[in-house]
Amino acid sequence: MFLNDFPTEILNQIFTHLSFIDLSYCANVCQRWNSIVINYNYLTTFNIEQEMTIPHDEYQNTSSFHRKLIYRPVTSNLFIFVPNLKYLRIIVKKEKEDLKIAKQLLQVQGKTLEKIIVDSPPYSNDEPDERFHDETDLIHDLTDELITPNLRELILNARLPIVSIWNEKSRQIIRKVAIDVGHQSQSNCWSCYYSFGNWLKFFEMCGGMKITDNRADHAPFFSPSEDVQIDSTNVKSFPLVEYLSLRTNIFRNQNGFVDLLLKIFPNIKQFELETWTQEYSSSIDVIVDNLINLEHLKVRIWWCCGRKYKHYSLEQLYINDNIINKIISKLPKLLSIDLEGHLEFSDTCLEILNNNKNLKNIILKHGGIAGHKINDESYTQPIIHFSENALIEFAKSHPLLDQLEINIGQSMVPTIGFLTKFIQHCPKLKILKLYVVENDVSLLVDDKFKTSCPQLETFYVGISKE
Amino acid sequence: MATNVEETYLYSSPTTFKVSSKDGEIFDIDDSFINQSKTIKNMLNVLDIADNHMPIPLQNIKGTMLNAAIVFCKYHKNDLLSIPDDEDEDDFERDAYEPRRSDDISEWDKEFIKQFTVEEGTLFDIIMAANYLDIKALLAVGCKTIANMVRGKNSDQVRQMFNISYDPPGEGLNTPRNSVTSKESGDNQLLTTQEKESRCKTPSPELMYD
């Protein structure tokens, strides 16, 4: 009896113990092993840190951030070409050694790849500012390797300095972009300054436009129109990008920057924004006035805790009926909405949502006001007054609903009778999470209810801390 | 389906049954084996267990392997029986693949598995037996041992070690780079001669998963 007489599940169990590099050799052993390694997605992610680090006993007990990274030596034949490998995600840190390794892998594997995702691991909060001072753009070196001959889709989920990959070929390939020019921890005035500087750098790299920068050195505050002039008549765009994820504060009051961004990415349909602001409503205005073709919107906002915003009213950060009204009335193509923050809703919110019957995903979660320690208890609880009738009416108006995660507040208790009725109106509902304020409500709905509704894949009723 | 009475009987009383191997050897098995082998447990639930003197035929397993499996189960009888089912972990849409440990084989297990690595081919027999009998712990030890053998080897070494004949995985569009092909085909010369002696058949590629 020989190894290849094993059924696939045993080979699978063996493979689960092997690393990316070992598996890439396995994928070259024979056709059968190749198809198992490829089809069971063993080689979809190459996490450079995980694969290349030699575990260092001395640091085993400290957090991964503090552990000193010692990479095993990179030899020229470390990687082997894997036939039939079409998708690859590389998790790369912005470090020289990482890029050298990524480059080598792409050189060996590039020609079969149709889809590449570049991810970077989250930075630690401990040293948030370090990267803003970094003028070098290491990933620039990767440009040639990333734009491989068969590439159809390139997803860049990495931080700003990576974007200099922009070139003519990449404009025809890149479909999803995530840009982070945000501050890792809570914002402060200096981070705004850095992020403007980074935006300018970003716009410059996108090409075609003339940027005249007359800022005084180290000036923390400046206005894009007076201190920096941008002539965007010849801006080069990325026509294929439909998904854009941003972490920035330009949606607060930098309309010039937003205009420019829309020229660079003219076809955005899915938009995710993480930002800090002192007024929720004005950030939403910028989105709904400019991105009228949106199908998916996700917003996370926290409060700017810089000293100068001390006196701003927290009420301006509430997600209320008015915010929902702006979104629903101005974005008629919306299919998916995902908001989290301090909620203040009445039945009016549900009535507004009824105006868009095509909604498939609705997430309205209470998360308090982020970015600031607020001792006042009134900010930690949502203010929601939904009536049972309005919720049933809401269910009737959304026959296509697939996912619903919503705080229903303190004034109603979801009984089994109510839930049964609700679900009847939404035959496509798969994920249902209803958050309540009171502790003991979850006792009313037990697992039996879930088993009586086979359509539901995920079901939760209870307080928002799951 | 087992009735409650039968189950209580199975789980509580120290009972022995007889099993017979492919080559006709007969072994006594007790709770330690029954509790760890899902296959036997299911069989006993389905079969009429009133007469426990008739050996249960296990047509797929050689006597030596069956004996080894019984020894393994006896040693591990006090292990936590509820080993978590990690079958569900084989999620095809897994986000980031992270290899599972294979350096955690106990000393006793290492010694136990050694007898099969010495004699060529029997490691595969014991794994197949573990798979057939559905003894999770034994299967895990076997698979980890093979994973440890594969680790750090290149494709040629793996092929030679396990007597796998070389059929280039890349046909058509995705043929390996020239340099790789020439390197591999050079070694292929060596393998084709081996192939004549080897009984190893070349399986067809797996079907694509959607």
Interface residues (C-beta under 8 A of the other chain):
Chain A: M1 F2 L3 N4 D5 F6 P7 T8 E9 I10 N12 Q13 I14 F15 T16 H17 L18 S19 F20 D22 Y25 C26 A27 N28 V29 C30 Q31 R32 W33 N34 S35 I36 N39 Y40 N41 Y42 L43 T44 T45 N47 Q50 I80 F81 P83 N84 R89 I91 V108 K111 T112
Chain B: E89 D90 F92 E93 R94 D95 A96 Y97 E98 P99 R100 R101 S102 G121 F124 D125 I127 M128 N131 L139 A140 C143 K144 I146 A147 N148 V150 R151 G152 K153 N154 S155 V158 R159 F162 N163 I164 S165 Y166 D167 P168 P169 G170 L173 N174 T175 P176 R177 V180 E184 S198 R199 C200 K201 T202 P203 S204 P205 E206 M208 Y209
